Amino acid sequence: MEFLAGGHAEVRITRADVGKRVSVRRLTGGGAGEPAFTDAVGVLTSWDEGVLSITRRNGECVAIEESSLVAAKVVPARRPAAGPQGSPDPSSAAPARRRGPSATALELQRIAARGWPAAETEPLGEWTLRASGGFTRRANSVLPLGDPGVPLEAALERIGRWYDARGLPAVITVATGQAGTDEELAAALAERGWAAERHTRVRIAALAPLADLDTDTDTDTTDTPAGSAGDAPAPARVALSREPDADWLALYNRTGEGGPSGEAARDALKVLTGGPSVWFATVHDADGRAAAIGRLVVDGRWAGFAAVEVAPAARRRGLATRVMAALAERALTEGASAAYLQVEADNTGALAFYDRLGFTDHHGYHYRRALPGGGRH
C-alpha cells in the first residue's frame, strides 16, 4: 500500500471525505512481536470526536483514533482496464455469450431478491420487510435498497415490531464492497449493537462456459416426480423439472419439520418455487435416490444458481459440475447470458469449486441482527 508523497507519509483525507473509500495506516504501539503499523481499506463512514470509522468490504467496522494516523488517502474509483493507447481491454472483443458480465450491486440485489422471493413482504419506504416462517435468512430479513422514508431509529422500531409479531428475529441484510453499497448502514447498525453474522460473497460469471461442460440432460416440464428405481436415469443423467420432488427435498433437507403439509414446509416451497422461471435439477443414483441436486432461476439476462448439493456417497464424481452445466444450458435457451450465486465466506470448499467454474467475487453481504438490549428500538 503506497502512501508516500515526495518521500514523506501524509494524511490526505479530511472529514469531507466521509462516504468515500479510503486507505489508512495507523500506529499500533508495536509491542513485542507486533507490527508497529497496520493498514485498513474501506469506506470512511464517520469522523467524529477524533475517531474515524471505516467499514471494510466484508462489513467489519473499524474504529481508528485520529491521533494514531500515520498516512491516509482516498482510493480512486476503479476504471475499466484499457489496452494499448487507451483502447478497450482486448477481453471486450470476446463473443458476447462468453464475456464476463457487468452489473451494479443494486441490480444484483434486486435480481437475487426476485429469485428467492419471501412468502410475505411489506414495504418500508424503499426497504422491504420479508418473512417466510424462518426458512433462510435471505427470505426472513429486511432488504434495504434506498431510503426507508423515515429516520433510522423509527425504521428500526417498526422493523422490530413487525418481526416480533411473526416470532422472528429482526435482521437486516447489509451489502458491502461495491459502489453504492451499505457501508454507512453497517456502521450505524454496529453502533446500535446489531451483531454481524453470516458473511456471504455474491459471485458472477459468464453463463456460456458453464453450459459448455458435457452433460446429458432430460427435461421434464411436468409436475410429476422422477421415475422409480426400476426406470431411474443413469447415474450421471441430469433431470430437470419445474417442481422439487420428494427426493430433491430429502437431499436438500432444509424445509423444516412437520412434513410436506406443515406450515414451515409450505413457506419453504413458496420460496423455492417462486421467481420468474425456476428449474430443479436432480441426478439419481442406481437405486433411484437423489445423488445430486440444484436450483436455477432465470430472470432476463441473469441465471441464479442455488441449492447445489451432492449426497456424501456420491461426491468426487463430478455431479455438481454436471448439475451446474445442465442448468446453465437451460438458462441459455431462455435468453440468459450471465450467472450469479451466493456463497458463505467461510465455505472454502464451495468457493474453490466455483473458482474452478470461473466465478469471481462481485460484492459481499452479511446480516445484522438485533440483540436483546442492543438498541433495536
QUIJOFEN-V298730 format. One record per backbone hydrogen bond with DSSP energy under -0.5 kcal/mol. NH is the residue of the N-H (numbers start at 0). CO is the residue of the C=O. If there is no record, write none. Layout:
# QUIJOFEN-V298730
[[NH;CO] [NH;CO]]
This chain:
# QUIJOFEN-V298730
[[2;0] [4;7] [7;4] [9;2] [11;9] [11;71] [16;13] [17;14] [18;43] [19;16] [21;41] [22;72] [23;39] [24;70] [25;37] [26;67] [27;35] [28;35] [29;34] [33;30] [37;25] [39;23] [41;21] [42;54] [43;19] [44;42] [44;52] [45;52] [47;50] [50;47] [51;63] [52;45] [53;61] [54;42] [55;53] [55;59] [58;55] [61;53] [63;51] [65;49] [67;64] [68;65] [69;24] [70;24] [71;9] [72;22] [74;20] [75;73] [82;86] [85;82] [86;83] [88;80] [91;88] [92;89] [93;90] [97;94] [98;94] [98;95] [107;103] [108;104] [109;105] [110;106] [111;107] [112;108] [113;109] [114;110] [115;111] [115;112] [116;113] [119;130] [121;128] [123;126] [125;146] [126;123] [127;142] [128;121] [130;119] [134;131] [135;133] [139;136] [140;137] [141;170] [142;127] [143;141] [143;172] [144;125] [144;142] [145;143] [154;150] [155;151] [156;152] [157;153] [158;154] [159;155] [160;156] [161;157] [162;158] [163;159] [164;160] [165;161] [165;162] [166;163] [167;162] [170;168] [171;367] [172;141] [173;365] [174;172] [175;363] [180;177] [181;174] [185;181] [186;182] [187;183] [188;184] [189;185] [190;186] [191;187] [192;189] [193;188] [194;192] [194;368] [196;366] [199;364] [200;342] [201;362] [202;200] [202;340] [203;359] [204;338] [206;336] [207;96] [209;206] [210;206] [211;207] [212;209] [215;235] [216;214] [217;237] [218;216] [219;217] [219;239] [220;218] [230;227] [231;228] [236;233] [237;215] [238;236] [238;281] [239;217] [240;279] [241;221] [248;244] [249;245] [250;246] [251;247] [252;248] [261;258] [265;261] [266;262] [267;263] [268;264] [269;265] [270;266] [271;267] [272;268] [273;269] [273;270] [278;295] [279;240] [280;293] [281;238] [282;291] [283;236] [283;281] [284;288] [287;284] [290;282] [291;282] [292;308] [293;280] [294;305] [295;278] [296;303] [297;276] [298;301] [301;298] [302;337] [303;296] [304;339] [305;294] [308;292] [308;306] [310;290] [313;310] [314;311] [316;313] [321;317] [322;318] [323;319] [324;320] [325;321] [326;322] [327;323] [328;324] [329;325] [330;326] [331;327] [332;328] [333;329] [333;330] [334;331] [335;330] [336;300] [337;300] [338;204] [339;302] [340;202] [342;200] [344;198] [346;343] [347;345] [350;346] [351;347] [352;348] [353;349] [354;350] [355;351] [356;352] [357;354] [358;353] [359;203] [361;201] [361;362] [362;201] [363;175] [364;199] [365;173] [366;196] [367;171] [368;194] [368;366] [369;169] [373;370]]
